[in-house]
């Protein structure tokens, strides 16, 4: 079994508020809580939602 690695987003903030995606893809987590829960994620679906602005603060 291969070990999961984590990659921060290129837009991560210096204060540590960001999400990380697993390598291999399929999970995401809060970078401030690396031992906390992870969520399943379909990366193409997530990227589409981001590009559509579905997570923009209003």
Order of alpha helices (4+ residues) and beta strands (2+ residues): beta-beta-beta-beta-alpha
